[in-house]
Structure formats: C-alpha cells, structure tokens
Amino acid sequence: GESVGLHLPTLSVQEGDNSIINCAYSNSASDYFIWYKQESGKGPQFIIDIRSNMDKRQGQRVTVLLNKTVKHLSLQIAATQPGDSAVYFCAENPGGGKLIFGQGTELSVKP
Amino acid sequence: DTEVTQTPKHLVMGMTNKKSLKCEQHMGHRAMYWYKQKAKKPPELMFVYSYEKLSINESVPSRFSPECPNSSLLNLHLHALQPEDSALYLCASSITPAGNTEAFFGQGTRLTVV
C-alpha cells in the first residue's frame, strides 16, 4: 500500500546546529502535509504545515520544504536547542479525510 | 481554548472488562479522530467522525466501539480487549473533515490490558 516514510530513524545534533529531518511520501494524490513533534508521554504537537501548491514555508526557527517531483518533504530546524529533542513525524492527507503518519525520526540534541 | 482533553490519562483493564475512553474539544471542530500508537511507532488511524457521523473505520476490530454523542465529545468503548491492544490512544480534532487542516491532538490515554 501507499505510505509515508522517513529516511533517518535517529538524528543526533549539537546544540546550536541546524537539523534537517527528511520524509518520503508515495501517494501522489496527497495535497497537504504536516510536521508534528511528539515528546515522551505526550500527544503530537503541530509544528508547521504546507500545501501541495507551495514549495517552501517558514515558521519560527522551522522551514518545511516540499519537492513534489521526487515526493520528498523535509523539516529544517535552525539553531537546534535541547528542548527540540523529540520524535518528529510527517503526516500526509491522501484525501478522504485521512491523516496518515510516517515512521518518525528521533532527534537528540547534545548540549 | 485550543485543547483536546482526554480522560483518563492512564487505564489498566482486564480482558473481560468494559471501559470507555473519553475525548472532548470546544473549538467547534467538526471532525474527530481516534488513533492508536504503539511504542516507537507512528500513530495509526482507527476512526474518523465527520459532523458526528462515522465516516472512516480502518478495519478496526469490533471490540473497539466509537461513539460521538455530540459535536464536542468522542468516546471509545472497549470490551474484551487483548494484551496486544495495550497502547497509547490518541484523540484529535480538526476544523473540517477534509483532512486538509491542522489536527489538534490530546495527550492520550495510556491503556494497559492485563
């Protein structure tokens, strides 16, 4: 079946460095994508979203890039902080009211 | 109020028990979702309610029975569960059922079946 996946299951960065988390999706019909952050024992927290008519969207310290040609999504976190340590999920809307999650990347920030 | 509230936070139940998970939102959202999440795995969609009607059932076993009494409340009734059903159960809501707007998640109910 079609699914959303991530290239890297774990990512370790030094505090202050930039982080890049990648996601590959396979459903060409998907028109909306979200990045979520999930801390231990908590529910997913919205970070940023992007629609398929855009290539890039910026938030506070975060940027999402969408490459529809190769069905790739990335989340860039600038000046990564210890509080950014969490599991990051991309999610896609393939239509029909569903929101489907990818496998997740665990980000670890070393002080 | 941008919260999705889930109760209880933790639940331990036996395989012959009947229990219910509750979810509440007061954001006027018309779509509500149940997800199941196992450790180190992504949330898996179980059910979607659209305008208080069940619109998606992802082939979930009948021992899980969802209910949407009104636009603010979502329940998940549990009966005759198995130990493998132990997981974090997440509720979410979004403005519209189209799936193309942000979904807000609750903190989840940590369920242990013994």
HADDOCK unambig.tbl for C-alpha pairs under 7 A between the chains (distance, minus, plus):
assign (segid A and resid 32 and name CA) (segid B and resid 100 and name CA) 5.64 0.50 0.50
assign (segid A and resid 42 and name CA) (segid B and resid 107 and name CA) 4.93 0.50 0.50
assign (segid A and resid 42 and name CA) (segid B and resid 108 and name CA) 6.96 0.50 0.50
assign (segid A and resid 43 and name CA) (segid B and resid 90 and name CA) 6.95 0.50 0.50
assign (segid A and resid 43 and name CA) (segid B and resid 105 and name CA) 5.82 0.50 0.50
assign (segid A and resid 43 and name CA) (segid B and resid 106 and name CA) 5.63 0.50 0.50
assign (segid A and resid 43 and name CA) (segid B and resid 107 and name CA) 4.27 0.50 0.50
assign (segid A and resid 43 and name CA) (segid B and resid 108 and name CA) 6.00 0.50 0.50
assign (segid A and resid 44 and name CA) (segid B and resid 105 and name CA) 6.02 0.50 0.50
assign (segid A and resid 45 and name CA) (segid B and resid 105 and name CA) 6.89 0.50 0.50
assign (segid A and resid 93 and name CA) (segid B and resid 99 and name CA) 5.77 0.50 0.50
assign (segid A and resid 93 and name CA) (segid B and resid 100 and name CA) 6.31 0.50 0.50
assign (segid A and resid 95 and name CA) (segid B and resid 99 and name CA) 6.80 0.50 0.50
assign (segid A and resid 96 and name CA) (segid B and resid 98 and name CA) 6.51 0.50 0.50
assign (segid A and resid 97 and name CA) (segid B and resid 97 and name CA) 5.33 0.50 0.50
assign (segid A and resid 97 and name CA) (segid B and resid 98 and name CA) 4.36 0.50 0.50
assign (segid A and resid 97 and name CA) (segid B and resid 99 and name CA) 4.20 0.50 0.50
assign (segid A and resid 98 and name CA) (segid B and resid 99 and name CA) 5.46 0.50 0.50
assign (segid A and resid 99 and name CA) (segid B and resid 99 and name CA) 6.02 0.50 0.50
assign (segid A and resid 101 and name CA) (segid B and resid 42 and name CA) 5.99 0.50 0.50
assign (segid A and resid 101 and name CA) (segid B and resid 43 and name CA) 6.39 0.50 0.50
assign (segid A and resid 102 and name CA) (segid B and resid 42 and name CA) 6.40 0.50 0.50
assign (segid A and resid 103 and name CA) (segid B and resid 41 and name CA) 6.42 0.50 0.50
assign (segid A and resid 103 and name CA) (segid B and resid 42 and name CA) 5.44 0.50 0.50
assign (segid A and resid 104 and name CA) (segid B and resid 42 and name CA) 6.43 0.50 0.50
